[in-house]
Amino acid sequence: MNIRPYLPSDWERLCAIHDAARVFELQAAGLMEAFLTLEQTGENEGLFDGTLVVAELHGQVQGFAGWSEDELTWLYVDPAMFKQGIGRQLLRHAIAALDGKLDTEVLEGNEAAMALYLSEGFKVHSRSEGKLVGNESFAASGYVLRRE
């Protein structure tokens, strides 16, 4: 697997990955009606505001991660490639880039993401209640996870 910086030519593949994986994330949280595409939300949600990397496997982008100074803001893997270690490698790449200190948020119900983060040393820091980032017309519950 090759993890490298995002290139503009990756955009179409990132949209496909996000949109497919976001369905799983929102279904797990009972928020399917809140679905918006990456094309609709990426810029407003700060996709390009920090570091953005992609994971290539067999010559194709299969996942991506984005982070700012101390927060993992994006981590998506093509659902066809779930359970292949891609998300874990992207997460480890972000952890290494930030010297191990990192926060992230997980929607309530997203047990697969929660298990991944906990297995990589994150702990539940707090519970959050509020509006769904990117589609603020929906209420959402989740957890702030921290790795120190």
N, C-alpha and C positions, 0 to 999 in steps of 0.2 A: 504494500500500500504506500502511496506517495501523498504526503500532505504538503500542499503548496499554497502560495497566496492566490486569492481570487483574481481572475482575469475577466474583463468585460465579455469575452466570448463564452464564459460559463453561465451567463445570465439565464438563458432559456432552460438549462438543466437545473439550476437552482430553483427556478419557478416550479418545475415539474416535481422536484424532490419535496420542496416545502408544501406544495398543495396536496400531494398524496399523503405525506406524513402528518400534516396538520389535521386532516380528517380523523386519524387515529387518536391524536391528542385531544381534540374537542369531543369526540365520541366518549372517550374515557371520562371526561369531565361533565358529560351531559350537556354540552354546549354546541352541538352540531349546527344549530341554526345561526350561530355567530360566525360561521366560516367566511373568510375573505381570502382572496388569493395573495400571493407574495407581490404580484404586480400592483395590486391595490394598496398594499400596506407597507412594503419594504422601505421605501424612502421615508415615509412619515414615522416609522418605528425605528429609524436610525440604523438600518442594515449596514450602511456604508460609513457610519460615524467612527468606528473603531477598527480593529483588526478583523479581517475576514479571510478565512482559509477554506480550502476544499480538500476532500479526500478522494483520490483517484484509485480505482481498482480495476484491473484489466482494461486500462485505457479510457475509462469513463468515470466522470465525477459521480460519486455515490453518496456523498454527504457533505455538509458544510457546518462551520462553526464561526461565531463572531463574538468578540468581547471588547470591552472598554478597559479602563484602568484596573478595575477590580470586580467586574461583573461579566459573567457569561450571559450574553443576551440572545444568542441563537445557537441551536444545536439540532440539526435535522439530518436524517438518513433516509434514503429511499426505502420504503417499506418492503420492497422485494429483497432488500439486503439486510433486514433486521436480523439480529443475533449472529452477525458475522464479525463483530469486534470493531466495526467502523466508528460507531458512536463513542466507544470507549477510547479508541486511539485519538479521535478528535478532542475529546475531553482531556485526556492526558497531555496532549499538545498544548492546550490552553493553560492547564495547570502549570506546566513547565515554563511557559512564556511569562506567567505572572508569579513565579516563585512560590507556587502552591497556595497563595491566598486568593480566594475567589468566592463571590456570591452568585447565586442564581435563583430563579423562581420556578416552581413546578405547580401546575394546576392540580387541585384536589381530584383524585381519581386516576391520575396518570401514574399508575403503579410501576410501569416499566421504567420510566424516567427516574422515579424516586429510587428504585432499586439500584440503578446504575450509579446515581450520585452518592448514595449511602455507601456503596461498595468501593467508591474511590475517595472516601474520607470526609465527605460532607456530613454535616449534622444539621438537624432542623433548628434554625435560629428563631423563627417566629412564624406565626400563622398570619396570612394576609386576607383581607376582605376588601372588595372594591369593584372597580370596573375592569373589564377585560381590556388589556392593552391592545390597541389597534382597532377595537370595535367596542368603544366605550358605552354603547347603548345596552350592553349586557353586563350583569353582575357576575362576579367570579370569586371563587375562594381558592386559596392555595397556600403554599409554604415558601418561605425564604430559607434557602439552604446556604450554609457557610462552610468553607474549608479554610482552615488557618494553618 
